[in-house]
Amino acid sequence: MNPRKQAEAALKEIGMTLFRKGANHDLYLDPITKEMIPLSRSSHFDDNDLKGTKREIALIIKKRKEMGQ
């Protein structure tokens, strides 16, 4: 599975939904915290981009725990 598909799967796994598709990025919305994560639509999406997305996911999970969710 390519890194972008892995990032999409990770976002959906924690319950984030596709908010909108843009020309350069797709925006995923967390309905609990109302945070958004942009996901690049670049053909050069690589493991470093995936690592950054996972880091943002970890921050959202942390924020959810702080909120008591």
VMD Tcl script that builds the backbone (N, CA, C; Angstrom):
set m [mol new atoms 207]
animate dup $m
set s [atomselect $m all]
$s set {name element resname resid chain x y z} {
  {N N MET 1 A 0.855 -1.179 0.000}
  {CA C MET 1 A 0.000 0.000 0.000}
  {C C MET 1 A 0.902 1.244 0.000}
  {N N ASN 2 A 0.575 2.202 -0.847}
  {CA C ASN 2 A 1.423 3.390 -0.921}
  {C C ASN 2 A 1.191 4.294 0.302}
  {N N PRO 3 A 2.128 5.199 0.596}
  {CA C PRO 3 A 2.037 6.023 1.803}
  {C C PRO 3 A 0.758 6.868 1.898}
  {N N ARG 4 A 0.274 7.384 0.760}
  {CA C ARG 4 A -0.944 8.203 0.826}
  {C C ARG 4 A -2.150 7.362 1.221}
  {N N LYS 5 A -2.259 6.168 0.674}
  {CA C LYS 5 A -3.361 5.267 1.030}
  {C C LYS 5 A -3.266 4.873 2.502}
  {N N GLN 6 A -2.037 4.683 3.004}
  {CA C GLN 6 A -1.861 4.369 4.420}
  {C C GLN 6 A -2.322 5.537 5.293}
  {N N ALA 7 A -2.004 6.756 4.863}
  {CA C ALA 7 A -2.428 7.942 5.616}
  {C C ALA 7 A -3.945 8.062 5.618}
  {N N GLU 8 A -4.582 7.849 4.470}
  {CA C GLU 8 A -6.046 7.896 4.397}
  {C C GLU 8 A -6.664 6.860 5.324}
  {N N ALA 9 A -6.118 5.654 5.322}
  {CA C ALA 9 A -6.637 4.582 6.167}
  {C C ALA 9 A -6.481 4.932 7.647}
  {N N ALA 10 A -5.338 5.517 8.005}
  {CA C ALA 10 A -5.104 5.893 9.404}
  {C C ALA 10 A -6.076 6.984 9.850}
  {N N LEU 11 A -6.359 7.934 8.971}
  {CA C LEU 11 A -7.300 9.004 9.309}
  {C C LEU 11 A -8.711 8.441 9.492}
  {N N LYS 12 A -9.115 7.580 8.596}
  {CA C LYS 12 A -10.454 6.991 8.692}
  {C C LYS 12 A -10.576 6.070 9.891}
  {N N GLU 13 A -9.482 5.414 10.256}
  {CA C GLU 13 A -9.485 4.488 11.386}
  {C C GLU 13 A -9.817 5.187 12.699}
  {N N ILE 14 A -9.379 6.437 12.857}
  {CA C ILE 14 A -9.686 7.159 14.097}
  {C C ILE 14 A -10.980 7.959 13.997}
  {N N GLY 15 A -11.687 7.816 12.887}
  {CA C GLY 15 A -12.997 8.441 12.766}
  {C C GLY 15 A -13.029 9.779 12.058}
  {N N MET 16 A -11.944 10.153 11.428}
  {CA C MET 16 A -11.932 11.416 10.688}
  {C C MET 16 A -12.628 11.214 9.355}
  {N N THR 17 A -13.297 12.268 8.899}
  {CA C THR 17 A -14.045 12.186 7.654}
  {C C THR 17 A -13.494 13.191 6.651}
  {N N LEU 18 A -13.660 12.867 5.384}
  {CA C LEU 18 A -13.227 13.774 4.332}
  {C C LEU 18 A -14.142 14.988 4.348}
  {N N PHE 19 A -13.567 16.154 4.609}
  {CA C PHE 19 A -14.333 17.395 4.675}
  {C C PHE 19 A -14.511 17.978 3.279}
  {N N ARG 20 A -13.397 18.080 2.539}
  {CA C ARG 20 A -13.483 18.546 1.158}
  {C C ARG 20 A -12.217 18.176 0.406}
  {N N LYS 21 A -12.384 18.076 -0.905}
  {CA C LYS 21 A -11.244 17.824 -1.781}
  {C C LYS 21 A -10.842 19.145 -2.409}
  {N N GLY 22 A -9.574 19.475 -2.298}
  {CA C GLY 22 A -9.065 20.692 -2.901}
  {C C GLY 22 A -8.155 20.347 -4.063}
  {N N ALA 23 A -7.616 21.375 -4.701}
  {CA C ALA 23 A -6.734 21.156 -5.844}
  {C C ALA 23 A -5.418 20.521 -5.406}
  {N N ASN 24 A -4.910 20.925 -4.248}
  {CA C ASN 24 A -3.612 20.437 -3.789}
  {C C ASN 24 A -3.680 19.542 -2.554}
  {N N HIS 25 A -4.747 19.683 -1.767}
  {CA C HIS 25 A -4.880 18.921 -0.533}
  {C C HIS 25 A -6.331 18.478 -0.339}
  {N N ASP 26 A -6.501 17.344 0.323}
  {CA C ASP 26 A -7.808 16.941 0.838}
  {C C ASP 26 A -7.805 17.294 2.318}
  {N N LEU 27 A -8.923 17.783 2.823}
  {CA C LEU 27 A -9.017 18.123 4.238}
  {C C LEU 27 A -9.859 17.078 4.951}
  {N N TYR 28 A -9.303 16.541 6.024}
  {CA C TYR 28 A -10.013 15.576 6.849}
  {C C TYR 28 A -10.371 16.239 8.165}
  {N N LEU 29 A -11.625 16.049 8.604}
  {CA C LEU 29 A -12.154 16.687 9.800}
  {C C LEU 29 A -12.382 15.658 10.894}
  {N N ASP 30 A -11.949 16.004 12.101}
  {CA C ASP 30 A -12.258 15.184 13.264}
  {C C ASP 30 A -13.532 15.766 13.878}
  {N N PRO 31 A -14.630 15.009 13.875}
  {CA C PRO 31 A -15.894 15.550 14.376}
  {C C PRO 31 A -15.902 15.822 15.878}
  {N N ILE 32 A -14.978 15.238 16.621}
  {CA C ILE 32 A -14.946 15.430 18.068}
  {C C ILE 32 A -14.221 16.716 18.441}
  {N N THR 33 A -13.022 16.892 17.926}
  {CA C THR 33 A -12.213 18.059 18.294}
  {C C THR 33 A -12.371 19.220 17.315}
  {N N LYS 34 A -13.001 18.958 16.173}
  {CA C LYS 34 A -13.162 19.948 15.100}
  {C C LYS 34 A -11.830 20.364 14.488}
  {N N GLU 35 A -10.806 19.527 14.652}
  {CA C GLU 35 A -9.499 19.768 14.046}
  {C C GLU 35 A -9.505 19.244 12.618}
  {N N MET 36 A -8.704 19.874 11.761}
  {CA C MET 36 A -8.568 19.425 10.379}
  {C C MET 36 A -7.126 19.060 10.095}
  {N N ILE 37 A -6.957 18.028 9.294}
  {CA C ILE 37 A -5.629 17.622 8.842}
  {C C ILE 37 A -5.629 17.665 7.321}
  {N N PRO 38 A -4.719 18.454 6.731}
  {CA C PRO 38 A -4.600 18.452 5.268}
  {C C PRO 38 A -3.782 17.248 4.821}
  {N N LEU 39 A -4.212 16.638 3.747}
  {CA C LEU 39 A -3.496 15.493 3.182}
  {C C LEU 39 A -3.159 15.843 1.737}
  {N N SER 40 A -1.878 15.964 1.461}
  {CA C SER 40 A -1.410 16.385 0.141}
  {C C SER 40 A -1.874 15.430 -0.948}
  {N N ARG 41 A -2.240 15.996 -2.084}
  {CA C ARG 41 A -2.629 15.186 -3.236}
  {C C ARG 41 A -1.461 15.023 -4.212}
  {N N SER 42 A -0.289 15.430 -3.783}
  {CA C SER 42 A 0.902 15.361 -4.623}
  {C C SER 42 A 1.258 13.921 -4.972}
  {N N SER 43 A 1.768 13.743 -6.163}
  {CA C SER 43 A 2.220 12.412 -6.557}
  {C C SER 43 A 3.521 12.043 -5.855}
  {N N HIS 44 A 4.109 13.008 -5.144}
  {CA C HIS 44 A 5.362 12.773 -4.432}
  {C C HIS 44 A 5.126 12.522 -2.943}
  {N N PHE 45 A 3.914 12.160 -2.550}
  {CA C PHE 45 A 3.609 11.842 -1.156}
  {C C PHE 45 A 4.452 10.627 -0.773}
  {N N ASP 46 A 5.310 10.799 0.233}
  {CA C ASP 46 A 6.244 9.720 0.577}
  {C C ASP 46 A 6.153 9.360 2.056}
  {N N ASP 47 A 7.107 8.556 2.508}
  {CA C ASP 47 A 7.105 8.092 3.892}
  {C C ASP 47 A 7.256 9.231 4.888}
  {N N ASN 48 A 7.969 10.289 4.524}
  {CA C ASN 48 A 8.108 11.445 5.415}
  {C C ASN 48 A 6.768 12.158 5.589}
  {N N ASP 49 A 5.997 12.269 4.515}
  {CA C ASP 49 A 4.665 12.867 4.612}
  {C C ASP 49 A 3.760 11.994 5.487}
  {N N LEU 50 A 3.871 10.696 5.327}
  {CA C LEU 50 A 3.089 9.765 6.139}
  {C C LEU 50 A 3.446 9.922 7.612}
  {N N LYS 51 A 4.731 10.061 7.900}
  {CA C LYS 51 A 5.189 10.239 9.276}
  {C C LYS 51 A 4.591 11.520 9.872}
  {N N GLY 52 A 4.565 12.595 9.099}
  {CA C GLY 52 A 3.978 13.845 9.570}
  {C C GLY 52 A 2.487 13.719 9.832}
  {N N THR 53 A 1.782 13.011 8.967}
  {CA C THR 53 A 0.346 12.801 9.159}
  {C C THR 53 A 0.094 11.988 10.421}
  {N N LYS 54 A 0.901 10.961 10.645}
  {CA C LYS 54 A 0.738 10.148 11.855}
  {C C LYS 54 A 1.024 10.967 13.110}
  {N N ARG 55 A 1.956 11.897 13.007}
  {CA C ARG 55 A 2.250 12.784 14.143}
  {C C ARG 55 A 1.033 13.664 14.455}
  {N N GLU 56 A 0.395 14.184 13.412}
  {CA C GLU 56 A -0.807 14.997 13.613}
  {C C GLU 56 A -1.947 14.164 14.193}
  {N N ILE 57 A -2.067 12.917 13.753}
  {CA C ILE 57 A -3.090 12.020 14.293}
  {C C ILE 57 A -2.853 11.805 15.785}
  {N N ALA 58 A -1.585 11.613 16.170}
  {CA C ALA 58 A -1.254 11.413 17.584}
  {C C ALA 58 A -1.655 12.631 18.418}
  {N N LEU 59 A -1.480 13.826 17.867}
  {CA C LEU 59 A -1.877 15.041 18.586}
  {C C LEU 59 A -3.397 15.114 18.768}
  {N N ILE 60 A -4.134 14.684 17.757}
  {CA C ILE 60 A -5.588 14.691 17.862}
  {C C ILE 60 A -6.047 13.673 18.901}
  {N N ILE 61 A -5.428 12.496 18.910}
  {CA C ILE 61 A -5.784 11.485 19.909}
  {C C ILE 61 A -5.496 12.017 21.315}
  {N N LYS 62 A -4.369 12.703 21.479}
  {CA C LYS 62 A -4.024 13.288 22.770}
  {C C LYS 62 A -5.069 14.335 23.190}
  {N N LYS 63 A -5.470 15.163 22.231}
  {CA C LYS 63 A -6.471 16.189 22.532}
  {C C LYS 63 A -7.803 15.559 22.924}
  {N N ARG 64 A -8.184 14.472 22.260}
  {CA C ARG 64 A -9.418 13.767 22.609}
  {C C ARG 64 A -9.373 13.262 24.039}
  {N N LYS 65 A -8.222 12.697 24.424}
  {CA C LYS 65 A -8.070 12.184 25.793}
  {C C LYS 65 A -8.187 13.318 26.810}
  {N N GLU 66 A -7.605 14.470 26.489}
  {CA C GLU 66 A -7.690 15.625 27.382}
  {C C GLU 66 A -9.140 16.101 27.518}
  {N N MET 67 A -9.926 15.931 26.450}
  {CA C MET 67 A -11.327 16.339 26.471}
  {C C MET 67 A -12.194 15.304 27.177}
  {N N GLY 68 A -11.639 14.122 27.416}
  {CA C GLY 68 A -12.392 13.071 28.056}
  {C C GLY 68 A -13.181 12.207 27.077}
  {N N GLN 69 A -12.782 12.193 25.827}
  {CA C GLN 69 A -13.481 11.400 24.809}
  {C C GLN 69 A -12.819 10.075 24.620}
}
mol reanalyze $m
mol bondsrecalc $m
mol representation Tube
mol addrep $m
